[in-house]
Amino acid sequence: MSPETLPILDPAVLKQLLALDGGGKGLLKEMAQLFREDIGGRLTGIESALAAGNMEGIAQEAHAIKGAAGAVGARRLQAQAQEIERGARAGAFGGAADRIADLRPAFEEAAAALEGEAAN
């Protein structure tokens, strides 16, 4: 399944996060803020690793993005990061620049959706 066909946010994960907070939105708001802060820095890191041709650095940052995205149910971003991680670990990663460039809009889309859920 290609990342583009996946949901931006997984409703089941959102439901679990809300349940952890007794139906409140405090946890979701905190996670949305941490998600934006953490992934924003990771995107800068992966872009720097790409500029340096550092495949291990790309793989490490992509792995961290994948994990953080999974924790909040950002399935599309998670799948994109997983593809990048696999390619970087394989060492021959054609199209890396385009795929990495696609991460930032996918992140912004996921972060906005998460923040919207936290605000509603």
N, C-alpha and C positions, 0 to 999 in steps of 0.2 A: 504494500500500500504506500503510495507516494505521500510525502508530508502534506502536500496541498489538499489532499482529500480528508485529512484528519480535522477534528474540531479544534478551534483555537483553544478552548478550555473544555475539559472533561467534566460534565455535570456531576458525575458520580464522585469525583474527587472534591469538587466544591461542596457537595452534600456532606461528605465525611468531615471536611474542615469546619463546616458550620456545626455539625454534631459535636465535634470536640469542644466547641465553645458554648455548648448548651443552646444552640440556635442563635446566639448572638453573633455580631460581626466584628468584634474586637480583634480576634485572632486573625481573621481574614484581612482586616485593614493592616495589621502589623506585618503579615506575610507579604501583602502587596507592596508595602514600603520596602521591606528587606529584599524582595525580588527585584524591584527596580534598582536599588543601590548595588546589589551583588552582581546582577547580570550586566548592568551598565559598565562596571569595571572589567568584567570578564570579556565583554565585547572589545573594549580597548586593548586588552591583553591579547586576544586572538588576532586582532588586526596588526598589532606590533609583531607578533610571532610570524604572521604571513609576510610582512614586509622584510623580516630577517631571514625568511626561508627556513624557519625553525619548525619542522614537522612535529617534533615531540611537544613543543610549546603549544602548537595548534591543537594537538590531540588532548593535552592536559586541560586547556581552556574549554574545548568542546565538551569534554567529559564533565567538567564542573557545570557548564550551562545545561547539559542534558539532565544532570541530577537535580538541579534547582528547578528546572522546568517541570520535571516529573513530580516534584514535591507539591507543586501548586496545580497540577493538572493541565499545564500548557503543552498539550500533546503535539501540536504542529511544530512548535519550537523545539521540543524534545527530539522529535524525529529528524529535524534538520540538523541539529547538533550531533545526533548519533551518526548520520551519514558523513558529516565532516570528520568526526573522530575516527571512524573506520577508514576513511580515505587517507587521513594523515598517518595512522598507524601502519597502513600498507606501504607508505613511503612514496608511492607514485600517485599523486593526487591532481589529476587534470581538472581544470575548472574550479580550483580551490578559491580563487579570488572572487568569482561570481557567487559561489555558495556561501562564502563568508559574508559577502556584501548583502546577501539575502537574509542573514540572521538579524540584522538590526531592525528592519521593518517588521519581521516576524515577532521580535521581542517587543517592539512598541505596540503592536497589535495585541499581544498577550497581556502586557502590562496594563494597557488601557481597559481591556476586558475584565481583568482581575480587579482593578480599581473601581470599575463600574459595578461589579458584583458586590464589592465591599461597601459601596456608597448606597446601594439600593436597600 
